Amino acid sequence: MPEMRRRGEKSKCPACGWGLDEHAYRCTKCFIYFCYKCRARIGKQEEQYQCADQSCGCYGKLICSACTVTVSDEGPVTRPTYSVDPGEAFSLGGSLGFIACIVAFTSGGAPPGTAVLIGFTTAVTIWLVAIILAFQTTTRTENLATHRCCVQCRRPVKKL
């Protein structure tokens, strides 16, 4: 990754032009705070950060929210996916079982015991299929968290 360069005159305050150490992020004359990286003025109400990576040139220096990037941590997540809603499947199974019981009893002249057995078998079969479909899981990559990182080294920053 190419080294990011600081903008503006490094040895002068971006607000009043007072001579400063090039590693400064606060003016000793007008007492403003400014971003070490882009030299933009940072007010007390604005978010302020410092790079946490000791090998980075921005380590321990005040940097603004514009000089940070949001990085997301992604990882595999296993979640159940329902191709059939279990509640609807159980309701449908009961209804179809009841209908199968009535059809078997009225159309074929089957004895009541056989008709009930046919209806019960139909309902249980549909319920078992619903249970099998309801508990399938899939693994996919999801965004687990996001955090701010230094624009220069892409390592985490700490909020001041």
C-alpha positions as CSV (number, residue, x, y, z in Angstrom):
1,M,0.0,0.0,0.0
2,P,1.5,3.4,-0.9
3,E,2.4,5.7,1.9
4,M,-0.2,8.5,2.4
5,R,1.3,12.0,2.6
6,R,0.2,14.8,4.8
7,R,-1.4,17.8,3.1
8,G,-0.6,21.4,3.8
9,E,2.5,23.1,5.3
10,K,3.8,20.6,8.0
11,S,5.6,23.2,10.0
12,K,2.7,25.8,10.3
13,C,-0.6,25.9,12.0
14,P,-3.4,25.5,9.4
15,A,-5.5,28.2,11.1
16,C,-3.1,31.0,12.1
17,G,0.1,30.1,10.3
18,W,2.2,30.0,13.5
19,G,5.4,27.9,13.2
20,L,5.1,24.4,14.7
21,D,6.9,21.2,15.0
22,E,5.9,19.0,12.0
23,H,4.6,16.3,14.4
24,A,2.2,18.6,16.2
25,Y,-1.6,18.4,16.1
26,R,-2.3,21.4,18.4
27,C,-1.2,25.0,17.9
28,T,0.7,26.6,20.7
29,K,-0.5,30.0,19.7
30,C,-4.2,29.8,18.9
31,F,-4.7,26.5,20.8
32,I,-6.8,24.8,18.0
33,Y,-6.6,21.0,17.4
34,F,-6.1,19.8,13.9
35,C,-5.8,16.4,12.2
36,Y,-2.2,15.2,12.0
37,K,-3.0,13.5,8.7
38,C,-5.0,16.0,6.6
39,R,-4.4,19.2,8.8
40,A,-8.2,19.9,9.0
41,R,-9.4,21.7,12.2
42,I,-11.0,19.4,14.7
43,G,-13.5,20.9,17.2
44,K,-14.2,19.5,20.7
45,Q,-17.6,18.3,19.6
46,E,-16.2,16.3,16.6
47,E,-15.1,12.7,16.8
48,Q,-11.4,12.4,17.4
49,Y,-9.3,9.3,17.0
50,Q,-5.7,8.0,17.4
51,C,-4.1,5.1,15.5
52,A,-3.4,2.2,17.8
53,D,-0.6,0.7,15.6
54,Q,2.8,1.7,17.0
55,S,4.5,1.1,13.6
56,C,2.2,3.7,11.9
57,G,3.2,7.3,11.4
58,C,-0.2,8.4,12.9
59,Y,0.3,6.4,16.1
60,G,-0.6,8.6,19.1
61,K,-1.5,11.6,16.9
62,L,-4.9,13.2,16.7
63,I,-6.7,12.2,13.5
64,C,-10.2,13.2,12.3
65,S,-13.1,10.9,11.2
66,A,-12.3,11.7,7.6
67,C,-8.9,10.1,8.0
68,T,-10.4,6.8,9.2
69,V,-12.2,4.2,7.3
70,T,-14.9,1.8,8.3
71,V,-13.8,-1.8,8.0
72,S,-16.2,-4.8,8.4
73,D,-15.3,-8.1,9.9
74,E,-17.0,-10.9,7.9
75,G,-17.2,-14.5,8.8
76,P,-19.2,-17.7,8.3
77,V,-22.5,-17.8,10.1
78,T,-24.8,-20.9,10.3
79,R,-28.5,-20.0,10.5
80,P,-31.6,-22.0,10.0
81,T,-33.4,-21.3,6.7
82,Y,-37.0,-22.4,6.4
83,S,-38.1,-23.4,3.0
84,V,-41.5,-24.1,4.6
85,D,-42.9,-22.3,7.6
86,P,-43.3,-25.0,10.3
87,G,-46.6,-23.6,11.7
88,E,-48.2,-23.4,8.2
89,A,-47.0,-26.9,7.4
90,F,-48.5,-28.4,10.6
91,S,-51.7,-26.6,10.0
92,L,-51.8,-27.8,6.3
93,G,-51.0,-31.3,7.4
94,G,-53.9,-31.4,9.8
95,S,-56.3,-29.9,7.3
96,L,-55.3,-32.3,4.5
97,G,-55.4,-35.3,6.9
98,F,-59.0,-34.3,7.9
99,I,-60.0,-33.9,4.2
100,A,-58.4,-37.3,3.4
101,C,-60.3,-38.9,6.2
102,I,-63.7,-37.5,4.9
103,V,-62.9,-38.4,1.3
104,A,-62.0,-42.0,2.2
105,F,-65.1,-42.4,4.3
106,T,-67.6,-40.8,1.9
107,S,-66.4,-41.9,-1.5
108,G,-65.2,-45.4,-1.2
109,G,-67.4,-46.7,1.5
110,A,-64.4,-47.3,3.7
111,P,-65.3,-48.2,7.3
112,P,-64.8,-45.2,9.7
113,G,-61.7,-46.8,11.3
114,T,-59.9,-47.1,8.0
115,A,-60.9,-43.6,6.9
116,V,-59.5,-42.2,10.2
117,L,-56.3,-44.2,9.7
118,I,-55.9,-42.8,6.1
119,G,-56.4,-39.3,7.4
120,F,-54.0,-39.8,10.3
121,T,-51.4,-41.3,8.0
122,T,-51.7,-38.4,5.5
123,A,-51.4,-35.8,8.3
124,V,-48.3,-37.5,9.9
125,T,-46.6,-37.8,6.5
126,I,-47.0,-34.1,5.8
127,W,-45.9,-33.2,9.4
128,L,-42.7,-35.3,9.0
129,V,-41.9,-33.6,5.7
130,A,-42.4,-30.2,7.3
131,I,-40.1,-31.1,10.2
132,I,-37.4,-32.2,7.9
133,L,-37.7,-29.0,5.8
134,A,-38.0,-26.8,8.8
135,F,-34.7,-27.7,10.4
136,Q,-32.4,-27.3,7.4
137,T,-29.5,-24.9,8.0
138,T,-27.2,-23.1,5.6
139,T,-23.8,-21.4,6.2
140,R,-23.2,-18.0,4.6
141,T,-20.8,-15.1,5.1
142,E,-22.2,-12.2,7.0
143,N,-21.0,-8.9,8.3
144,L,-20.2,-9.6,12.0
145,A,-19.1,-6.2,13.1
146,T,-17.6,-2.9,11.8
147,H,-14.9,-0.8,13.3
148,R,-12.9,2.3,12.4
149,C,-9.4,2.0,11.1
150,C,-6.6,4.4,10.2
151,V,-6.6,5.3,6.6
152,Q,-2.9,4.9,6.4
153,C,-2.3,1.5,7.9
154,R,-5.8,0.0,8.0
155,R,-5.3,-1.0,11.7
156,P,-7.9,-0.1,14.4
157,V,-8.1,3.4,15.9
158,K,-9.1,4.3,19.4
159,K,-11.7,7.0,20.0
160,L,-10.7,9.9,22.3
